[in-house]
Amino acid sequence: MASSGSRDKVRTYRARMRARGLRPVQIWVPDTRTAKFRAAAHRQSLVIARSEGERDDQAFIDAVSEQ
């Protein structure tokens, strides 16, 4: 359990950030460390690699990617 000192520091920090015009945002993203994620990513990459439009898809990715 957080001490009242920790809570006060967090409250003060958040107040400063809000005063700067910022707001907190929480985003939930897939856990890329799991076997389930790796399997799904691998399966999806195979589907793309085997598609008829693979060359066009890769050309698009290359065109919009920093290199």
Residue frames relative to the residue before (quaternion, step in Angstrom):
aa qw qx qy qz dx dy dz
M 1.0000 0.0000 0.0000 0.0000 0.00 0.00 0.00
A 0.4683 -0.6909 0.4781 0.2733 3.57 -0.92 0.92
S 0.4470 -0.6702 0.5197 0.2846 3.54 -1.04 0.78
S 0.6375 -0.5268 0.3831 0.4115 3.55 -1.24 0.37
G 0.5903 0.5697 -0.3653 0.4400 3.61 1.15 -0.58
S 0.6535 0.5015 -0.3034 0.4790 3.59 0.98 -0.85
R 0.6548 0.5129 -0.3115 0.4595 3.55 0.93 -0.88
D 0.6457 0.5168 -0.3176 0.4639 3.57 1.01 -0.79
K 0.6404 0.5190 -0.3240 0.4643 3.60 1.00 -0.80
V 0.6570 0.4980 -0.3077 0.4751 3.58 0.96 -0.87
R 0.6439 0.5239 -0.3171 0.4586 3.58 0.94 -0.89
T 0.6627 0.5027 -0.2944 0.4705 3.59 0.96 -0.92
Y 0.6432 0.5238 -0.3119 0.4632 3.56 0.96 -0.92
R 0.6779 0.4872 -0.2944 0.4652 3.59 0.86 -0.94
A 0.6224 0.5295 -0.3402 0.4653 3.59 1.02 -0.72
R 0.6430 0.5130 -0.3219 0.4688 3.61 0.98 -0.84
M 0.6682 0.5004 -0.3055 0.4580 3.56 0.89 -0.90
R 0.6477 0.5046 -0.3184 0.4738 3.60 0.97 -0.80
A 0.6236 0.5408 -0.3307 0.4575 3.58 1.06 -0.75
R 0.6674 0.4749 -0.2893 0.4954 3.58 1.20 -0.51
G 0.5850 -0.6093 0.3565 0.3993 3.57 1.30 0.10
L 0.5554 0.5971 -0.3973 0.4209 3.58 1.22 0.34
R 0.1187 -0.7731 0.6156 0.0966 3.53 -1.27 0.34
P 0.5213 -0.6462 0.4501 0.3288 3.59 -1.09 0.62
V 0.0569 -0.7674 0.6384 0.0188 3.54 -1.14 0.76
Q 0.1575 -0.7728 0.6085 0.0880 3.56 -0.92 0.93
I 0.0574 -0.8004 0.5967 -0.0104 3.56 -0.81 1.04
W 0.2138 -0.7592 0.6034 0.1178 3.55 -0.89 0.95
V 0.0381 -0.8025 0.5950 -0.0238 3.57 -0.77 1.04
P 0.6242 -0.5312 0.3913 0.4183 3.60 -1.18 0.40
D 0.4318 -0.6736 0.5365 0.2682 3.56 -1.12 0.72
T 0.2651 -0.8167 0.4980 0.1213 3.55 -0.20 1.32
R 0.5878 0.5932 -0.3668 0.4100 3.61 1.25 -0.10
T 0.6054 0.5999 -0.3585 0.3809 3.60 1.19 -0.30
A 0.5926 -0.5674 0.4442 0.3600 3.54 -1.24 0.56
K 0.6136 0.5598 -0.3449 0.4372 3.59 1.04 -0.74
F 0.6576 0.4950 -0.3091 0.4764 3.60 0.95 -0.86
R 0.6580 0.5164 -0.3139 0.4492 3.58 0.88 -0.96
A 0.6555 0.5103 -0.3153 0.4588 3.59 0.95 -0.85
A 0.6665 0.4943 -0.3044 0.4678 3.59 0.93 -0.86
A 0.6486 0.5099 -0.3208 0.4653 3.60 0.96 -0.83
H 0.6497 0.5113 -0.3150 0.4660 3.57 0.97 -0.84
R 0.6517 0.5144 -0.3124 0.4616 3.58 0.92 -0.93
Q 0.6758 0.4911 -0.2936 0.4647 3.60 0.91 -0.90
S 0.6460 0.5139 -0.3338 0.4552 3.59 0.98 -0.74
L 0.6314 0.5190 -0.3337 0.4696 3.60 1.07 -0.68
V 0.6209 0.5356 -0.3387 0.4614 3.60 1.00 -0.79
I 0.6696 0.4868 -0.2946 0.4773 3.59 0.91 -0.91
A 0.6725 0.5168 -0.3025 0.4349 3.59 0.86 -0.98
R 0.7340 0.4180 -0.2249 0.4857 3.57 1.09 -0.70
S 0.5103 0.6668 -0.4181 0.3467 3.60 1.23 -0.04
E 0.6212 -0.5557 0.4067 0.3740 3.56 -1.24 0.48
G 0.7346 0.4255 -0.2298 0.4759 3.58 1.04 -0.72
E 0.2703 0.8125 -0.4893 0.1655 3.60 1.25 0.25
R 0.6674 0.5020 -0.3167 0.4497 3.62 0.86 -0.88
D 0.6637 0.4853 -0.3027 0.4820 3.59 0.94 -0.86
D 0.6350 0.5296 -0.3286 0.4565 3.58 0.99 -0.83
Q 0.6883 0.4758 -0.2860 0.4670 3.58 0.87 -0.93
A 0.6165 0.5388 -0.3434 0.4602 3.57 1.05 -0.72
F 0.6398 0.5150 -0.3213 0.4714 3.59 1.02 -0.79
I 0.6545 0.5068 -0.3151 0.4643 3.59 0.87 -0.94
D 0.6599 0.5050 -0.3105 0.4616 3.58 0.90 -0.88
A 0.6635 0.5248 -0.3058 0.4369 3.59 0.98 -0.84
V 0.7668 0.3627 -0.2032 0.4890 3.61 0.98 -0.74
S 0.5908 0.5751 -0.3640 0.4333 3.60 1.27 -0.02
E 0.4766 -0.6247 0.5321 0.3153 3.53 -1.22 0.60
Q 0.0367 -0.8120 0.5824 0.0080 3.54 -0.97 0.83
